[in-house]
Amino acid sequence: MLLSWVARGTRALGSRVQDLSGPEWRNLCPGGDIAAKLASARMDVGGGARGVHGSMSVWKAEDRKEMLASMPVKDEGTEGEKLMGLDAIRGSGGMFPDEGTPDLLFDGVRFSDLPIIHAKVSKNNTLLVLTDSQGVVKLQRSCGIEGFKNTRKGTNIAAQATAISLATRTLNRGIKNVRVKVKGLGPGRMSAVKGLTMGGLNVVSITDSTPITFNLPQRPRKAKKL
């Protein structure tokens, strides 16, 4: 009784699959002819033949290949790290400094005479100092002065708020165009520069003065004996 019921259900499924193998089913399933795959994997229970069900893994493999083919090409490195030719550097339109950079004028002021904002960024704090072209200190702000305490001083939010505060005080002194020198690899490295621009300053140039040691690494400390 059970076998006859299964046989009738299988035959009905096979006839239904054949009915759906037309263009209407292909329009509903543009990714592949699923009706044809089901028809090929149909079992004939009444005739005694036993079908082999191995098409599901094949479909998964085909779907994975289509998914990988549709994915964008993986970028090797971050933006700005790719190689560029010398011709592209020469035609950069003043992006890189040259022998005529110190004589460029910004609102009537030479580039070499512009004020400098020194940003010392560490993992625990961010210090911003405004000096003139000769190095005389005019303003000084830090995350601790702005009210950030303990571990919050080393966050990028604190660095951005400190930079906005310094930019406001710099504008009150009548200074609009500044140069920026960044030193350190702390969390507020980029946030400090962004805060200066958000405060209304025109950042003419950004110089990275982070020191790099080329000496051989020192030997590690002797392990503590237990």
C-alpha positions in Angstrom: 0.0 0.0 0.0 2.8 2.4 1.0 4.8 1.6 -2.1 1.9 2.1 -4.5 1.2 5.5 -2.8 4.8 6.6 -3.2 4.9 5.4 -6.8 1.7 7.5 -7.6 3.2 10.6 -6.0 6.5 10.2 -7.8 4.7 9.8 -11.2 2.6 12.9 -10.5 5.7 14.9 -9.6 7.4 13.7 -12.8 4.5 14.8 -14.9 4.4 18.2 -13.1 8.1 18.7 -13.7 7.6 18.0 -17.4 4.8 20.5 -17.6 7.0 23.2 -16.0 9.9 22.6 -18.3 8.6 25.1 -20.8 9.6 28.7 -21.4 7.3 30.0 -18.6 9.4 28.1 -16.0 12.6 29.3 -17.6 11.4 32.9 -17.2 10.6 32.3 -13.6 14.1 30.8 -13.0 16.6 32.7 -15.1 19.5 31.4 -13.2 19.3 27.9 -14.6 17.0 25.2 -16.0 15.9 23.7 -12.7 13.0 21.9 -14.2 15.4 20.0 -16.5 17.6 19.1 -13.6 14.7 17.8 -11.6 13.5 15.8 -14.6 16.9 14.2 -15.0 17.0 13.3 -11.3 13.5 11.7 -11.3 13.2 8.1 -10.0 11.1 5.5 -11.7 9.8 3.5 -8.8 7.2 1.5 -10.7 9.8 0.1 -13.2 12.2 -1.0 -10.5 15.0 1.4 -11.6 16.7 3.4 -8.8 18.0 6.9 -9.6 21.2 8.4 -8.2 20.7 11.6 -6.3 23.9 13.6 -6.7 22.9 16.8 -8.3 22.5 19.0 -5.2 26.2 19.2 -4.5 26.7 20.1 -8.2 24.2 22.9 -7.9 26.0 24.3 -4.8 29.3 24.2 -6.6 27.9 26.1 -9.6 26.2 28.7 -7.4 29.5 29.2 -5.6 31.3 29.7 -8.9 28.8 32.3 -10.0 29.0 34.1 -6.7 32.8 34.3 -6.8 32.7 35.4 -10.5 30.3 38.3 -9.6 32.4 39.6 -6.7 34.7 42.6 -7.4 38.4 42.1 -7.8 40.3 42.2 -4.5 42.3 45.4 -4.1 46.0 44.8 -3.2 46.7 47.4 -0.5 44.9 50.5 0.6 44.1 53.5 -1.6 47.2 55.5 -2.4 49.7 52.7 -2.1 49.7 51.6 -5.7 52.6 52.4 -7.9 52.5 55.5 -10.2 54.8 56.6 -12.9 57.1 59.7 -12.8 55.0 61.4 -15.5 52.0 61.3 -13.2 54.0 62.9 -10.4 55.3 65.7 -12.6 51.7 66.5 -13.8 50.2 66.5 -10.3 49.5 70.2 -10.4 51.5 71.2 -7.3 50.5 68.2 -5.1 54.1 67.4 -4.3 56.7 70.0 -3.1 59.4 71.2 -5.5 62.0 74.0 -5.5 59.4 76.7 -6.0 57.1 75.6 -3.1 58.6 78.1 -0.5 57.8 81.0 -2.8 54.1 80.2 -3.3 51.7 82.8 -2.0 48.6 82.1 0.1 46.6 85.2 0.6 49.7 87.3 0.1 51.9 85.2 2.5 54.8 83.1 1.4 54.6 79.4 2.1 57.7 79.4 4.2 56.3 82.2 6.4 53.0 80.4 7.2 52.2 79.4 10.8 52.7 75.8 11.7 50.5 73.5 13.8 52.5 70.7 15.4 50.4 67.7 16.3 52.0 65.2 18.6 49.8 62.1 18.6 50.4 59.3 21.1 48.3 56.4 22.2 47.5 58.2 25.5 47.0 61.8 24.4 47.1 64.4 21.5 49.0 67.6 21.8 48.5 70.5 19.4 50.8 73.5 19.3 50.5 76.6 17.1 53.8 78.3 16.3 55.0 80.8 13.8 57.4 80.1 11.0 60.4 80.6 13.4 59.1 78.2 16.0 57.7 80.6 18.6 54.8 79.1 20.5 51.5 81.0 20.1 48.8 78.5 21.3 48.8 75.1 22.9 45.9 72.7 23.5 45.6 69.1 24.5 42.9 66.5 25.1 43.4 66.9 28.9 42.9 70.6 28.7 39.7 70.2 26.8 38.3 68.1 29.7 39.0 64.5 28.6 40.3 62.3 31.4 42.0 59.0 31.7 41.7 56.7 28.7 39.4 59.0 26.8 42.3 61.4 26.1 43.7 58.8 23.6 40.6 58.5 21.5 40.0 60.0 18.1 36.9 61.9 19.3 39.1 63.8 21.9 41.7 64.6 19.2 39.0 66.0 16.9 37.4 68.1 19.6 40.8 69.5 20.6 41.7 70.4 17.0 38.3 72.2 16.6 39.0 74.2 19.7 42.5 75.2 18.5 41.2 76.1 15.1 38.6 78.5 16.6 41.3 80.2 18.7 43.6 80.4 15.7 40.9 82.1 13.6 40.3 84.6 16.4 44.0 85.6 16.0 43.4 86.3 12.3 45.2 83.3 11.0 43.5 81.3 8.2 46.2 79.4 6.3 48.4 77.0 8.3 50.8 74.2 7.8 50.5 70.9 9.8 53.2 68.7 11.0 52.1 65.3 12.4 54.3 63.3 14.7 53.3 59.9 16.2 51.0 57.0 15.4 48.2 57.4 17.8 44.5 57.0 17.3 43.9 60.7 16.7 46.3 61.0 13.9 43.8 61.7 11.1 41.1 63.0 13.4 43.3 65.9 14.5 43.8 67.1 10.9 40.1 66.7 10.1 39.2 68.7 13.2 41.4 71.6 12.0 39.5 71.7 8.7 36.2 71.4 10.4 37.1 74.4 12.6 37.5 76.6 9.5 41.3 76.5 8.9 42.8 76.1 5.5 45.4 73.3 5.8 47.9 74.1 3.0 50.3 71.1 3.6 50.6 68.1 5.8 54.0 66.8 6.8 54.7 63.6 8.6 57.6 64.0 11.0 57.3 60.7 12.8 60.8 59.4 13.6 61.9 56.1 12.1 64.7 54.1 13.8 66.9 52.1 11.4 69.0 50.6 14.2 68.9 46.9 14.9 66.2 45.9 17.4 67.4 45.5 20.9 67.5 42.2 22.7 64.5 41.3 24.8 64.6 41.4 28.5 65.7 38.3 30.4 62.9 36.0 31.2 61.8 36.1 34.9 62.6 32.9 36.8 59.7 31.4 38.6 
